[in-house]
Amino acid sequence: MANTAPKVAEKERRESMDVVEKKAQLLVDKIKKSKHFIAFTGAGISTSAGIPDFRGSEGVWTLKRQGRMRDLKAVNTLQAVPTSAHMCLVELQNRGILKYLVSQNCDGLHRKSGILPDTIINFGEFLPAEPLERARTHAKKADFCLVLGSSLTVPPANSVPEMIGQRRGGQLAICNLQSTPIDHLSDLRVYTSADELMVRVMKKLDIPIPTFNLHRRLLVKVETTGDERHQLTLVGVDVDGTPVTFLKSVKLDNNRRVVRSEPYAINFRGSLNPGTSLTLQLEFMGHYGEPNLQIIHECTGKNDAETLYLLEYNPQTREWKTEKPESWDTGEGIQDDVEKEEDSVLLCTDPNGIPDGIKPTGAIGMLPDDIIEID
């Protein structure tokens, strides 16, 4: 992808805040009139989180073309916090205003913000046909598309907003600091950051922007392996059940062993009856300054029973909240969550940009008939 970027980046443009204010109102008018509003995001939506873009003056591909090293001050994607623009899209989607989101980003911020993609795809490798076709289906339904922070130069993802801009009656708005190949198709062109535009849009819509909280899912399983011999296993999971690493160590009270590597399994002895409490001390990776958390797990009395704990962390207050959905006590929650995830898709353009814990679906569990290859 680096060879597609110019050696000298195009100069970025920033319109005055008075102009942005007026264009924000025009954008609000389009959103209110729209019956099927979708958004398309690129790397520019994450730059205020400290993650560099690709084709900007200090972009990843620009620097590679120039033979320069990446800025060492760039934020690790594991520590990055979703931007105001990310959280604006979450709230618009939660309220049913935003019908669908297509993103090229692999920085994980859309997932962290609360918008949950069906898959993550690496262009240049294998592209699952279904997510791309779903995105194009929504593009056919859409009467308005908002592009935030994308140069719109990477196919086939860039065909999504282009379809809407070319269609009679379709409305296209583009917010990017540099020009795009389809600027001539846009009905509204804004030269400012995604944050500056979306904060104003939300204010004019009279919709508060939610704060970012970190969400983790932890599965706890207790298995009886013999006469009063048991094994306790903990694993972090994504919404689709994919294992995710976010724990640094686990300790069971009254047990001397501290487990510091996966799998987090602790063997112990004793009488284990329904309602028996096991006190667990969790230490996290600490990317967000998370303090340790104590969980009191009550045994169900069923062998191999799994219990899901929903963990929510507020980086501002540094406090945890814990919830245990009843439906997950029987292990029936994963499929329910997956079936609801039909409102966004991530189309990843950077083969080296996938953060830990997020795996490209096209590389795992896909049949040859389910994928298409992009040259």
Buried (B, 14 or more C-beta within 10 A) or exposed (E): BEEEBEEEBBEBEEBEEEEBBBBBEEBBEBBEEBEBBBBBBBBBBBBBBBBBBBBBBBBBBBBBBEEEEEEEEEBEBBEBBBBBBBBBBBBBBBEEBBBBBBBBBBBBBBBBBBBBBBBBBBBBBBBBBBBBEBBBEBBEEBBBBBBBBBBBBBEBBBBBBBBBBEBEEBBBBBBBBBBBEBBEBBBBBBBBBBBBBBBBBBBBBEBEBBEBBBBBBBBBBBBBEEEEEBBBBBBBBBBBBBEBEBBBBBBBEEBEEEBEEEEBBBEBEEEBEEEBEBEBBBBBEEBBEBEEBEBEBEBBEEEEBBBBBBBEBBBEEEEBEBEBBEEBBEBEBBEEBBEEBEBBBBBBBBEEBBBEBBBBBBBEEBEEEEBBEBE
